[in-house]
Amino acid sequence: MTQIFIISGTLWIVPADWNAADNSVETIGAGGGGQTADASFAGSGGGGGAYSKVTNLSLVAGNTVAVQIGGGGISGSAGGDTWFNGTGLATSSVGAQGGVGGADNSGGAGGLSANGVGQIRFPGGSGGAVGGSNPWTGAGGGGAAGPYGAGGPGGSPNNQVFAGGGGGGGNGNGTAGANGDGATGNGGTGGSGNSEIGGGTGDMGSGAGSAAAGSGGGGGGGRYGSSSDGGGGATGVEFDSAHGSGGGGGGGGGRDFGGTSGAGNGGIGANYGGGGGGGGYPRNNTDFGAGGNGAPGVIVVTYTPATGATVTADSPNAVEYQAFGRADQLDAVEIRGLISSDGGLPIEGRPQVRGDGGTPIEASSGTLGTSFLPIQSTGSLSPGAEALLPFEFHAAQSARAVNCAEWSTIQPLDAAIAIELLATRPGETMFDLECLANGAKILIDVPLCLQWADPPILAPVVASTRLLRSPGRVRVLAGRGSLHRLRGL
């Protein structure tokens, strides 16, 4: 779950992992400022900010959303409205109204839920009014509304001359600040927060108490006959340990009979949305107690990331990077190689060539042959008896021809790749020799040796197959005393 607190600025960028199906946006309006006492009245308290919430808001990741964070009221001025995604409170997707500032004998109204926008809405607590022209002490500010309910109203001196200042109201679903005591002159106790604890004690001669930290309670009121300030409210913990709806400030003390002729100031409202307490009236009718400031508003965005990643608030943007994988494969190459073949006579066939490749290649390969080429001789010879007549070719040509094969397909391991080539039949091939004398057949295995007995005859040598190369030269070798005759045909 991701939680983001927007406490300033006017624009907000929707996160990349925004989940339109699981989110909420909550707003608290700012608190109104407590009134500064004037010649006619001690100060009244400011109202607390309202609360609004919407769930499953459809936003587009990366888009910019307009927002407004209400500013706290000062010296009787109203607190600002807080809204999200719009051009104003009325046109926003969710928004809460700020509290009204305190005025002469009139506590500031808390932000109204009816004027907010959202599926869930609660009003802020109203500031206390002094009740007339008799009191010398100020009234307490109202507490801000929160997710658990409306803010508590501020306490009042209740138009009593000798009453102490009113206590500030507690935060959302908290209690009201107590009125000042007209008999003892003690200040009223601040209202408790939604945790039902934490309101500041009223001034009983040693100063007003502020609300306990994290309680959301209101501040205590100042004492009559003193210039003690009202106690400050406390921040609630509804969202986390540092964020929540705030309690209102207590009213300031007045009519100090001591060495100081001034009056106490109103207590400040707590974050977020607490109203300020009203200032006390001075004995010298000159040094009026100032009203406490109202607290600013806040926007709380909570959502479950669409990617399931854990993202903390105020974290840096996600790092975008590119990675690549390693591939141990060979790029296509063009090669020429020789493939051994034990061919003999030229034939045309389709033998198989073994390939272990996985990557397509374009290759020209060939067969290696050590074939003897047949010759055709035109002529005749007359050998003598018992003569050896070896034929010696001019060259027994060893053909190492390269027969090209081209393919461009991926062959599995050990697959046979068909190629077309000219190979030769294995050696040891028998050739027929036709003899004019007796027609006897002579077998040869190159190099060719002939041996026969007298009488000498003409022995034409005729090739039995068509030659692929021009005939080589023929030399007749004989033994001593032999008779050889050659004649052309």
C-alpha positions as CSV (number, residue, x, y, z in Angstrom):
1,M,0.0,0.0,0.0
2,T,1.4,3.4,-1.0
3,Q,0.4,6.6,0.9
4,I,1.3,10.0,-0.3
5,F,0.8,13.3,1.7
6,I,0.4,16.4,-0.4
7,I,0.9,19.5,1.8
8,S,2.0,22.1,-0.8
9,G,2.0,22.9,-4.5
10,T,-0.6,23.2,-7.1
11,L,0.1,20.2,-9.4
12,W,0.5,16.5,-8.8
13,I,1.6,13.8,-11.3
14,V,-0.3,10.6,-11.2
15,P,2.2,7.7,-10.4
16,A,3.1,5.2,-13.1
17,D,1.8,2.4,-10.9
18,W,-1.6,4.0,-10.2
19,N,-4.4,1.6,-9.6
20,A,-7.8,2.9,-10.5
21,A,-9.5,-0.1,-8.9
22,D,-7.9,0.3,-5.5
23,N,-7.3,3.9,-4.3
24,S,-8.6,6.7,-2.1
25,V,-8.1,10.4,-1.9
26,E,-8.9,12.3,1.3
27,T,-8.9,16.0,1.9
28,I,-9.0,18.2,5.0
29,G,-9.8,21.9,4.8
30,A,-7.6,24.5,6.6
31,G,-8.6,25.8,10.0
32,G,-9.9,29.4,10.5
33,G,-7.8,31.9,12.4
34,G,-8.8,32.9,16.0
35,Q,-9.9,36.5,16.4
36,T,-7.6,39.1,17.9
37,A,-9.3,40.9,20.7
38,D,-10.5,44.4,20.0
39,A,-11.9,47.3,21.9
40,S,-15.3,45.7,22.1
41,F,-14.7,42.0,22.6
42,A,-12.2,39.4,23.6
43,G,-11.4,37.1,20.7
44,S,-13.6,34.2,19.4
45,G,-12.2,31.0,18.1
46,G,-11.8,30.0,14.5
47,G,-13.6,27.0,13.0
48,G,-11.9,23.7,12.1
49,G,-11.6,22.4,8.5
50,A,-14.0,19.8,7.0
51,Y,-13.1,16.3,5.7
52,S,-14.0,14.6,2.4
53,K,-13.0,11.3,0.8
54,V,-13.5,9.5,-2.5
55,T,-12.5,6.0,-3.5
56,N,-11.4,4.3,-6.7
57,L,-10.8,7.5,-8.6
58,S,-10.0,6.9,-12.3
59,L,-6.8,8.7,-13.2
60,V,-4.3,8.2,-16.0
61,A,-0.8,7.4,-15.0
62,G,1.6,10.2,-15.9
63,N,-1.1,12.8,-16.2
64,T,-0.9,16.1,-14.2
65,V,-3.6,16.8,-11.7
66,A,-4.4,20.3,-10.3
67,V,-4.6,20.5,-6.5
68,Q,-5.0,23.1,-3.8
69,I,-3.9,22.9,-0.2
70,G,-5.9,25.3,1.9
71,G,-3.8,27.8,3.9
72,G,-4.5,28.3,7.6
73,G,-6.4,31.4,8.6
74,I,-4.6,34.3,10.4
75,S,-6.2,36.7,13.0
76,G,-9.8,36.0,12.2
77,S,-9.4,35.1,8.5
78,A,-10.9,32.0,7.0
79,G,-9.0,28.9,6.3
80,G,-8.6,27.9,2.6
81,D,-10.5,25.0,0.9
82,T,-8.5,21.9,0.0
83,W,-9.4,20.1,-3.3
84,F,-8.0,17.5,-5.7
85,N,-8.3,17.3,-9.5
86,G,-10.3,20.3,-10.6
87,T,-10.3,24.1,-11.0
88,G,-12.0,24.8,-7.7
89,L,-13.8,23.1,-4.8
90,A,-17.1,22.6,-6.7
91,T,-15.5,21.2,-9.8
92,S,-13.0,18.9,-8.1
93,S,-13.1,15.1,-7.8
94,V,-12.9,15.5,-4.0
95,G,-12.5,18.5,-1.7
96,A,-13.2,19.9,1.7
97,Q,-14.1,23.4,2.9
98,G,-11.9,25.4,5.3
99,G,-13.1,26.8,8.6
100,V,-14.3,30.4,9.1
101,G,-12.3,32.8,11.2
102,G,-13.5,34.1,14.6
103,A,-15.3,37.5,14.7
104,D,-16.8,39.8,17.3
105,N,-18.8,37.6,19.7
106,S,-19.1,35.0,16.9
107,G,-17.1,31.8,16.7
108,G,-16.0,30.8,13.2
109,A,-18.1,28.1,11.7
110,G,-16.4,24.8,10.9
111,G,-16.0,23.8,7.2
112,L,-19.4,22.5,6.1
113,S,-19.7,19.0,4.8
114,A,-22.5,20.1,2.5
115,N,-20.1,22.3,0.6
116,G,-17.5,19.6,0.1
117,V,-17.2,17.0,-2.7
118,G,-16.8,13.3,-1.9
119,Q,-18.4,10.0,-1.0
120,I,-17.7,10.5,2.7
121,R,-17.8,14.0,4.3
122,F,-17.7,15.3,7.8
123,P,-17.9,19.0,9.1
124,G,-15.2,20.8,11.1
125,G,-15.8,21.9,14.7
126,S,-17.0,25.5,15.2
127,G,-14.9,28.0,17.1
128,G,-16.2,29.1,20.5
129,A,-17.8,32.5,20.9
130,V,-17.1,34.7,23.9
131,G,-20.8,35.1,24.5
132,G,-20.9,38.8,25.0
133,S,-18.8,41.8,26.0
134,N,-18.2,40.8,29.6
135,P,-15.4,38.2,29.2
136,W,-11.7,39.1,29.4
137,T,-10.5,35.8,28.1
138,G,-10.7,34.3,24.6
139,A,-12.7,31.3,23.3
140,G,-11.2,28.0,21.9
141,G,-10.9,27.1,18.3
142,G,-12.7,24.2,16.7
143,G,-11.1,20.8,15.9
144,A,-10.7,19.6,12.3
145,A,-12.9,16.8,11.0
146,G,-11.2,13.5,10.1
147,P,-11.9,10.0,8.7
148,Y,-13.6,9.0,12.0
149,G,-16.0,11.9,12.2
150,A,-16.7,15.6,12.8
151,G,-14.4,17.9,14.7
152,G,-15.2,19.1,18.2
153,P,-16.3,22.7,18.9
154,G,-14.2,25.1,20.9
155,G,-15.1,26.1,24.5
156,S,-16.3,29.6,25.6
157,P,-16.0,31.9,28.6
158,N,-19.7,32.0,28.3
159,N,-20.0,35.8,28.8
160,Q,-18.8,35.6,32.4
161,V,-16.5,38.3,33.6
162,F,-14.3,36.1,35.7
163,A,-14.3,33.0,33.6
164,G,-11.1,31.5,32.1
165,G,-10.6,31.0,28.4
166,G,-12.3,28.2,26.5
167,G,-10.5,25.0,25.6
168,G,-9.9,24.0,22.0
169,G,-12.1,21.3,20.4
170,G,-10.7,17.8,19.8
171,N,-10.1,16.4,16.3
172,G,-12.4,14.2,14.2
173,N,-14.8,12.3,16.4
174,G,-13.2,14.0,19.4
175,T,-15.0,16.0,22.1
176,A,-15.7,19.6,22.6
177,G,-13.4,22.0,24.5
178,A,-14.6,22.8,28.0
179,N,-15.9,26.3,28.9
180,G,-13.8,28.4,31.2
181,D,-14.7,28.3,34.9
182,G,-16.5,31.5,36.0
183,A,-16.0,30.8,39.7
184,T,-12.3,30.0,39.9
185,G,-11.2,31.8,36.7
186,N,-9.4,28.6,35.5
187,G,-9.2,28.0,31.8
188,G,-11.3,25.2,30.2
189,T,-9.7,21.8,29.4
190,G,-9.2,21.0,25.8
191,G,-11.3,18.4,24.2
192,S,-9.9,14.9,23.8
193,G,-9.0,13.5,20.4
194,N,-10.7,10.5,18.8
195,S,-8.5,8.3,21.0
196,E,-10.5,9.9,23.9
197,I,-7.3,11.2,25.6
198,G,-5.0,14.1,25.2
199,G,-6.8,17.4,25.8
200,G,-4.7,20.1,27.3
201,T,-5.4,21.2,30.8
202,G,-6.8,24.6,31.5
203,D,-4.6,27.2,33.1
204,M,-5.0,27.1,36.9
205,G,-2.2,29.5,37.6
206,S,0.8,27.9,36.0
207,G,-0.1,28.3,32.3
208,A,-2.4,26.5,29.9
209,G,-1.5,23.1,28.8
210,S,-1.1,22.0,25.2
211,A,-2.7,18.7,24.1
212,A,-0.7,15.5,24.3
213,A,1.3,14.8,21.1
214,G,-0.5,12.5,18.7
215,S,-3.8,12.7,20.6
216,G,-5.6,15.2,18.4
217,G,-6.8,17.0,21.5
218,G,-7.5,20.7,21.9
219,G,-5.4,23.1,23.9
220,G,-6.4,24.3,27.3
221,G,-7.7,27.8,27.9
222,G,-5.8,30.6,29.6
223,R,-6.7,31.8,33.1
224,Y,-8.7,35.0,34.0
225,G,-6.4,37.7,35.6
226,S,-3.4,36.5,33.6
227,S,-1.7,37.0,30.3
228,S,-1.1,33.3,29.7
229,D,-1.5,32.1,26.1
230,G,-3.9,29.4,25.2
231,G,-2.5,25.9,24.8
232,G,-2.0,24.6,21.3
233,G,-3.9,21.6,19.8
234,A,-2.3,18.3,18.9
235,T,-2.0,16.5,15.6
236,G,-3.9,13.3,15.2
237,V,-2.5,10.0,14.0
238,E,-5.3,8.7,11.7
239,F,-3.1,8.4,8.7
240,D,0.3,7.7,10.3
241,S,2.3,8.8,13.3
242,A,2.8,12.3,11.9
243,H,-0.3,13.0,9.9
244,G,-3.9,13.3,11.0
245,S,-6.7,15.8,11.7
246,G,-5.7,18.5,14.3
247,G,-7.2,19.8,17.5
248,G,-8.2,23.5,18.1
249,G,-6.2,26.0,20.1
250,G,-7.3,27.2,23.5
251,G,-8.4,30.8,24.2
252,G,-5.9,33.3,25.7
253,G,-6.0,34.6,29.2
254,G,-6.9,38.3,30.0
255,R,-7.0,41.2,32.5
256,D,-3.6,40.5,34.1
257,F,-3.4,42.1,37.5
258,G,0.3,41.5,37.8
259,G,3.2,43.4,36.4
260,T,2.0,42.8,32.8
261,S,-1.0,44.7,31.7
262,G,-1.4,42.8,28.4
263,A,-3.4,39.7,27.5
264,G,-2.6,36.2,26.4
265,N,-2.7,35.1,22.7
266,G,-4.9,32.3,21.5
267,G,-3.4,28.9,21.0
268,I,-2.6,27.7,17.5
269,G,-4.6,25.0,15.7
270,A,-2.8,21.7,15.1
271,N,-2.1,20.1,11.7
272,Y,-4.1,19.5,9.8
273,G,-7.1,21.8,9.8
274,G,-7.4,22.8,13.5
275,G,-8.9,26.2,14.3
276,G,-7.0,28.9,16.2
277,G,-8.1,30.1,19.7
278,G,-9.2,33.7,20.3
279,G,-7.0,36.3,22.0
280,G,-7.6,37.7,25.5
281,Y,-8.6,41.2,26.4
282,P,-5.9,43.3,28.2
283,R,-6.2,45.2,31.4
284,N,-4.8,48.4,29.8
285,N,-7.2,48.1,26.9
286,T,-4.2,48.5,24.6
287,D,-2.2,45.3,24.3
288,F,-4.8,43.0,22.9
289,G,-4.1,39.3,22.7
290,A,-3.6,38.0,19.1
291,G,-5.8,35.2,17.7
292,G,-4.1,31.9,17.2
293,N,-3.4,30.7,13.6
294,G,-5.5,28.1,12.0
295,A,-3.6,25.0,10.6
296,P,-3.3,24.3,6.8
297,G,-5.1,21.5,5.0
298,V,-3.8,18.3,3.6
299,I,-4.5,15.8,0.8
300,V,-3.8,12.1,1.5
301,V,-3.5,9.7,-1.5
302,T,-3.6,6.0,-0.8
303,Y,-3.5,3.2,-3.3
304,T,-2.3,-0.3,-4.0
305,P,0.3,-0.2,-6.8
306,A,-1.0,-1.8,-10.0
307,T,2.4,-3.7,-10.4
308,G,2.4,-5.0,-6.9
309,A,5.6,-3.2,-6.1
310,T,6.1,-1.6,-2.7
311,V,6.6,2.2,-3.1
312,T,7.1,4.5,-0.1
313,A,5.8,8.1,0.0
314,D,8.1,10.8,-1.2
315,S,10.4,8.2,-2.8
316,P,12.3,9.0,-6.0
317,N,10.7,8.2,-9.3
318,A,11.1,4.7,-10.6
319,V,14.4,4.2,-12.5
320,E,13.8,3.3,-16.1
321,Y,16.6,1.3,-17.6
322,Q,17.3,-1.1,-20.5
323,A,19.0,-4.5,-20.2
324,F,20.2,-7.0,-22.7
325,G,20.9,-10.6,-22.7
326,R,23.9,-12.5,-23.8
327,A,23.7,-14.7,-26.9
328,D,26.5,-17.1,-27.7
329,Q,25.7,-17.7,-31.3
330,L,27.8,-17.2,-34.4
331,D,26.8,-14.6,-36.9
332,A,26.2,-15.8,-40.5
333,V,29.4,-16.1,-42.4
334,E,30.2,-17.1,-46.0
335,I,32.9,-19.7,-46.4
336,R,34.4,-22.0,-48.9
337,G,35.6,-25.4,-47.9
338,L,36.4,-28.8,-49.2
339,I,34.6,-31.9,-48.4
340,S,36.4,-35.2,-48.9
341,S,35.0,-37.7,-51.4
342,D,36.5,-40.9,-52.6
343,G,34.8,-40.7,-55.9
344,G,36.0,-42.3,-59.2
345,L,34.1,-41.9,-62.4
346,P,32.0,-38.8,-62.8
347,I,28.4,-39.2,-61.9
348,E,25.7,-36.8,-60.8
349,G,24.1,-37.6,-57.5
350,R,22.8,-36.2,-54.2
351,P,25.0,-37.5,-51.4
352,Q,24.5,-36.0,-47.9
353,V,26.8,-33.7,-46.1
354,R,26.7,-33.7,-42.4
355,G,26.2,-30.3,-40.6
356,D,26.3,-29.5,-36.9
357,G,25.2,-26.0,-37.2
358,G,22.3,-24.2,-35.5
359,T,22.8,-20.7,-37.0
360,P,21.9,-20.2,-40.6
361,I,25.0,-19.9,-42.8
362,E,25.5,-19.5,-46.5
363,A,28.4,-21.6,-47.6
364,S,30.0,-22.9,-50.7
365,S,31.5,-26.3,-50.0
366,G,32.7,-29.0,-52.3
367,T,33.9,-32.6,-52.7
368,L,37.5,-33.6,-52.7
369,G,38.1,-36.4,-55.3
370,T,41.2,-38.2,-56.3
371,S,39.8,-39.7,-59.6
372,F,41.7,-40.8,-62.6
373,L,40.4,-39.5,-65.9
374,P,39.8,-42.1,-68.7
375,I,41.7,-41.5,-71.9
376,Q,40.8,-42.3,-75.5
377,S,43.7,-43.3,-77.8
378,T,43.4,-43.6,-81.5
379,G,46.0,-45.9,-83.0
380,S,47.2,-49.5,-82.9
381,L,50.4,-51.2,-81.8
382,S,52.1,-54.5,-82.6
383,P,53.9,-55.8,-79.5
384,G,56.5,-58.5,-79.5
385,A,56.1,-61.7,-77.6
386,E,56.3,-61.7,-73.8
387,A,56.7,-57.9,-74.0
388,L,55.4,-55.7,-71.2
389,L,53.7,-52.7,-72.7
390,P,52.8,-50.4,-69.9
391,F,50.9,-47.3,-70.9
392,E,52.2,-44.2,-69.2
393,F,49.8,-41.4,-69.2
394,H,51.1,-38.0,-69.6
395,A,49.3,-37.1,-66.4
396,A,47.2,-39.1,-64.1
397,Q,45.1,-36.1,-63.2
398,S,44.1,-35.9,-59.6
399,A,40.9,-33.9,-59.6
400,R,40.2,-32.0,-56.5
401,A,37.2,-30.2,-57.7
402,V,35.2,-28.0,-55.5
403,N,31.5,-28.5,-56.0
404,C,29.6,-25.6,-54.6
405,A,26.5,-26.1,-52.4
406,E,24.5,-23.3,-51.1
407,W,21.9,-23.4,-48.4
408,S,20.3,-20.9,-45.9
409,T,18.3,-22.9,-43.6
410,I,18.8,-23.8,-40.0
411,Q,19.7,-27.5,-39.7
412,P,19.4,-29.4,-36.4
413,L,22.4,-31.0,-34.8
414,D,23.9,-33.8,-36.9
415,A,21.3,-33.2,-39.6
416,A,22.2,-34.2,-43.2
417,I,22.2,-31.3,-45.6
418,A,21.6,-32.3,-49.2
419,I,24.0,-30.9,-51.8
420,E,24.3,-31.4,-55.5
421,L,27.7,-32.3,-56.7
422,L,29.7,-34.2,-59.3
423,A,31.4,-37.1,-57.7
424,T,33.0,-40.1,-59.3
425,R,32.5,-43.8,-58.9
426,P,35.0,-45.7,-56.8
427,G,38.2,-46.8,-58.5
428,E,39.1,-50.3,-59.5
429,T,36.8,-50.0,-62.5
430,M,37.2,-52.6,-65.2
431,F,37.8,-51.4,-68.8
432,D,37.4,-53.6,-71.8
433,L,40.1,-53.8,-74.4
434,E,39.2,-55.0,-77.8
435,C,42.0,-57.1,-79.4
436,L,41.9,-57.6,-83.2
437,A,43.5,-61.0,-82.8
438,N,41.5,-63.0,-80.5
439,G,39.1,-60.5,-78.8
440,A,40.4,-61.4,-75.4
441,K,39.5,-59.0,-72.6
442,I,42.2,-57.5,-70.5
443,L,41.5,-56.0,-67.0
444,I,43.3,-52.8,-66.1
445,D,43.8,-50.9,-62.8
446,V,45.5,-47.6,-63.5
447,P,48.3,-47.3,-64.4
448,L,47.5,-49.7,-67.3
449,C,49.9,-52.6,-68.0
450,L,49.4,-54.9,-71.0
451,Q,51.1,-58.3,-71.4
452,W,50.5,-60.8,-74.2
453,A,52.4,-63.5,-76.3
454,D,53.4,-63.7,-79.9
455,P,52.5,-63.5,-82.7
456,P,52.5,-59.8,-82.8
457,I,49.3,-58.3,-83.9
458,L,47.8,-55.0,-84.2
459,A,46.1,-54.1,-80.9
460,P,43.9,-51.1,-81.3
461,V,43.0,-49.4,-78.0
462,V,39.6,-47.9,-77.9
463,A,38.0,-46.1,-75.0
464,S,34.7,-47.6,-74.0
465,T,33.2,-44.4,-72.5
466,R,32.9,-40.8,-73.5
467,L,35.8,-38.7,-72.3
468,L,35.4,-35.7,-70.1
469,R,38.9,-34.5,-70.8
470,S,41.0,-34.5,-73.9
471,P,43.1,-37.6,-74.4
472,G,46.5,-37.7,-72.8
473,R,49.6,-38.7,-74.5
474,V,50.5,-42.5,-74.9
475,R,54.0,-43.8,-74.8
476,V,54.7,-47.4,-75.6
477,L,57.4,-49.0,-73.6
478,A,58.9,-52.5,-74.5
479,G,61.4,-54.9,-73.4
480,R,64.6,-55.9,-75.1
481,G,64.2,-57.7,-78.5
482,S,60.5,-57.1,-78.8
483,L,58.9,-55.8,-81.9
484,H,56.4,-53.0,-81.8
485,R,54.5,-51.4,-84.6
486,L,52.0,-48.6,-84.4
487,R,49.8,-47.4,-87.0
488,G,47.1,-44.9,-87.1
489,L,43.5,-45.7,-87.7
